[in-house]
């Protein structure tokens, strides 16, 4: 979804060199012009797809497998 793409790109730009970010959902939503619930749902889907790990309050971008199309 567009929300997933926006959140993933935001996390990529905000992450440190280890792929970690501590941005709160409310702040991400405000910066992206989304509702906080949209950010939460996008995060849930990104975690399910194996693109992001999340444990409050830490996001971490996960590496892509070479086998992924």
C-alpha positions as CSV (number, residue, x, y, z in Angstrom):
1,X,0.0,0.0,0.0
2,X,1.1,3.6,-0.3
3,X,1.2,3.9,3.5
4,X,3.6,0.9,3.7
5,X,5.8,2.5,1.1
6,X,5.8,5.8,2.9
7,X,6.5,4.4,6.3
8,X,9.3,2.1,4.9
9,X,10.9,5.1,3.1
10,X,10.6,7.3,6.1
11,X,12.3,4.6,8.3
12,X,15.0,4.1,5.7
13,X,15.8,7.9,5.7
14,X,15.5,8.2,9.5
15,X,17.5,5.0,10.4
16,X,21.0,5.0,11.8
17,X,23.8,2.9,10.2
18,X,22.4,-0.3,11.8
19,X,18.9,0.3,10.4
20,X,17.4,1.3,13.7
21,X,15.1,4.2,14.4
22,X,13.2,5.3,17.5
23,X,10.5,7.5,15.9
24,X,7.1,7.3,17.5
25,X,4.1,6.3,15.4
26,X,2.4,9.6,16.2
27,X,5.4,11.6,15.0
28,X,5.8,9.5,11.8
29,X,2.1,10.0,11.1
30,X,2.4,13.7,11.6
31,X,5.5,14.0,9.3
32,X,3.8,11.8,6.6
33,X,0.4,13.4,6.8
34,X,-1.2,10.1,7.8
35,X,-3.3,8.9,10.7
36,X,-1.5,7.1,13.6
37,X,-3.7,4.0,12.9
38,X,-2.5,4.0,9.3
39,X,1.1,3.9,10.5
40,X,0.4,1.1,12.9
41,X,-1.3,-1.0,10.2
42,X,1.5,-0.3,7.8
43,X,4.0,-1.3,10.4
44,X,2.1,-4.5,11.1
45,X,2.2,-5.4,7.4
46,X,5.9,-4.5,7.0
47,X,6.7,-6.8,9.9
48,X,4.6,-9.6,8.4
49,X,6.5,-9.2,5.2
50,X,9.8,-9.5,7.0
51,X,10.9,-6.0,6.0
52,X,10.9,-4.4,9.4
53,X,11.4,-5.6,13.0
54,X,9.6,-3.8,15.7
55,X,9.7,-3.8,19.5
56,X,8.5,-0.7,21.2
57,X,10.0,1.8,20.8
58,X,12.5,0.5,18.3
59,X,12.1,-0.1,14.5
60,X,14.8,-1.9,12.6
61,X,15.0,-2.3,8.9
62,X,15.8,-5.9,7.9
63,X,18.1,-6.9,5.0
64,X,16.5,-8.3,1.9
65,X,17.3,-11.9,0.9
66,X,19.0,-12.4,-2.4
67,X,16.4,-15.0,-3.2
68,X,13.6,-12.5,-3.1
69,X,12.2,-11.6,-6.6
